[in-house]
Amino acid sequence: MIQTKRNKPLLSLSELAQRAGKPHITMRAVLKVEGFLHSCRDESGKPREIVTDKGRQFGMLVNGEVFWTPQVIERLH
């Protein structure tokens, strides 16, 4: 687990899936649920950077902001 600048813990996708009671989850699903999917492209249309820690995906960086919210766990139930 890593911490963002605002001291909010970020879960890995497997940790999030486990908490949500799902066998697995993709970053795309998280972003779609949160309504960020359309926002995750830069001006040239390229996908934004995935924030990783040793290859594990933790969140999506959009306009300098890391998107990962606990509410997604509730919405996935």
C-alpha positions, -999 to 999 in steps of 0.1 A, spaced: 0 0 0 12 35 -8 1 69 3 -8 98 -20 2 134 -12 -30 139 6 -23 109 28 -51 88 13 -42 51 10 -44 36 -24 -53 -1 -28 -40 -23 -55 -66 -37 -79 -64 -71 -62 -69 -56 -28 -99 -36 -41 -114 -66 -57 -110 -86 -25 -128 -59 -5 -155 -56 -31 -160 -94 -30 -151 -98 -67 -127 -123 -82 -109 -96 -101 -113 -61 -113 -97 -40 -140 -86 -4 -139 -110 3 -167 -139 -10 -146 -129 12 -117 -127 43 -139 -159 35 -156 -177 31 -123 -162 64 -110 -171 82 -142 -134 90 -149 -130 69 -180 -137 98 -204 -113 121 -184 -84 98 -186 -69 110 -219 -46 139 -224 -51 166 -251 -36 144 -278 -60 115 -269 -34 93 -253 -44 75 -221 -31 90 -189 -4 75 -168 -12 46 -145 3 51 -111 22 19 -102 44 6 -74 67 -22 -86 43 -31 -114 11 -31 -94 -15 -6 -106 -28 17 -79 -46 45 -97 -49 68 -126 -32 102 -128 -55 127 -145 -44 163 -147 -19 157 -119 -46 142 -96 -46 106 -85 -81 91 -88 -88 63 -64 -118 66 -41 -132 43 -14 -167 49 -28 -159 26 -57 -159 -4 -33 -195 4 -23 -206 9 -59 -192 -25 -69 -214 -45 -45 
